[in-house]
Amino acid sequence: MRLGENLVVTLFGESHGAVVGALIEGMPPGIEIDPARLAEDMAARRPGGILASQRREPDDCEIIAGLFEGHTTGWPILLVIRNRDAKPSAYDFLPEQPRPGHADLPEMVRSKGHSDPRGGGSNSARLTAGLVAAASICRPLEERGDWSVEAHVHSIGDVVSDPIETLPLGEGEDYENTRCRDQVAAAKMVQLVKSLRKQRDSIGSVVELRISTLPLGFGSPWFDGIEPVLAHALMAIPGARAVEFGRGFESSRMRGSEHNDPWVETTAGPRPEGGRADGALGGIATGADLFVKVHFKPPSSIPREQQTLNLASGQKEALVVTGRHDPVLAPRAASVVESVARLVLADLAMTGVDE
């Protein structure tokens, strides 16, 4: 539940408990916090769109401690988001019938039978609200560093958008529902997910992340490198199944003569040349944009009949999961991917590029 070494974020809460939230430690004093930006960031993750769960949470974030007169004090910052639309009765089939593809059973065994089964308890994606809130508080650190982080939905099923660097900022109803900047792809995504909902099924998706203007030499080698630390954090997002950097999986099918990018002189100093040149080498920034794709599995809670073990009877039995669940993860995960990247980079920046 803990992310970071210098800027430390600890998540807490349960999906259908009283609250979720985050504790931020290591934030410098004197940082001005923008409540309007915090509300805007929380709204980007909040459920309720036509492609999302119909759980109606306002996601108002309360800053309980660590702030005085709009500025950080240098002491731990406690962020609390109250659960106002919890319906734990939808999980009455647990723990006897663990959901296929979900962490219900592994968590029950890990906790020796003392897990909170309501909506996945602390394993729930509901806890990403705390990540988004913490990252919003840390936005000024990103602005001081003069880099930028942006993400959008790259694909849902077989519907794939154009690359993020070729697209304008998203707008319109289809963008609000999909978080995909490609207007043509977004419209197709909406129709695809609507058809899957009629089939009572879900589908996999991909979020694309772009980190721009990281300074050459930013980062550390080996296990504290930019890509290893990002991969570690991004894979912790519920439902994430793969992370690829730069040309990703395609790199394994390329030749060195195709993949290598020569260094060239630019107005900003030496930079690698080429389309989607590596944004980090040896864990250290090259000055080129860093591109990341995070692949998400289809949500496991689907309202069609599935077969799963009944622990009480020892037999496979039918299970229909009711309640309110996302048919696809990427539209809401895009803001979470952005937030995780912000937190990782802020933490790395506090280490110091010369250390």
ZIPESUL-V152442 format. One record per backbone hydrogen bond with DSSP energy under -0.5 kcal/mol. CO is the residue of the C=O (numbers start at 0). NH is the residue of the N-H. Records with the same first field share a line. If there is no record, write none. Layout:
BEGIN
CO: NH + NH
END
This chain:
BEGIN
0: 10
2: 8
5: 7
7: 24
8: 2
9: 22
11: 20
13: 16
17: 82
18: 13
19: 80
20: 11
21: 78
22: 9 + 24
23: 76
24: 7
27: 30
29: 31
30: 71
32: 34
33: 37
34: 38
35: 39
36: 40
37: 41
38: 42
39: 43
40: 44
41: 44 + 45
48: 51
50: 327
52: 47
54: 56
55: 57
59: 61 + 81
61: 63 + 79
64: 77
65: 72
67: 70
69: 32
70: 67
71: 29
75: 77
76: 23 + 78
77: 63 + 64
78: 21
79: 61
80: 19
81: 83
86: 89
87: 90
88: 91
90: 93
92: 96
95: 97 + 310
98: 101
102: 106
103: 107
104: 108
105: 109
106: 110
107: 112
108: 111
110: 113
114: 116
116: 118 + 119
117: 15 + 120
119: 122
120: 14 + 123
123: 126
124: 127
125: 128
126: 129 + 130
127: 131
128: 132
129: 133
130: 134
131: 135
132: 136
133: 137
135: 138
137: 140 + 141
138: 141 + 142
139: 143
140: 144
141: 145 + 146
147: 211
149: 209
151: 153 + 207
153: 160
154: 205
155: 158
157: 159
158: 155
162: 165
163: 166
171: 175
172: 176
173: 177
174: 178
178: 152
180: 182
181: 185
182: 186
183: 187
184: 188
185: 189
186: 190
187: 191
188: 192
189: 193
190: 194
191: 195
192: 196
193: 197
194: 198
195: 200
196: 199
199: 303
203: 156
204: 295
205: 153 + 154
206: 293
207: 151
208: 291
209: 149 + 211
210: 289
211: 147
214: 217
217: 284
220: 223
221: 224
224: 228
225: 229
226: 230
227: 231
228: 232
229: 233
230: 234
232: 235
233: 236
236: 239
238: 296
241: 294
243: 292
244: 247
246: 249
247: 250
248: 251
249: 252
250: 253
254: 257 + 258
255: 259
259: 261
261: 272
263: 270
265: 268
268: 265
270: 263
273: 276
278: 285 + 286
280: 283
282: 219 + 225
283: 280
284: 216
288: 290
289: 210
290: 245
291: 208
292: 243 + 294
293: 206
294: 240 + 241
295: 204
299: 301
301: 320
305: 318
307: 316
308: 310
309: 313 + 314
314: 309
316: 307
318: 305
319: 321
322: 324
326: 202
328: 331 + 332
329: 333
331: 335
332: 336
333: 337
334: 338
335: 339
336: 340
337: 341
338: 342
339: 343
340: 344
341: 345
342: 346
343: 347
344: 348
345: 349
346: 350
347: 350 + 351
351: 354
END
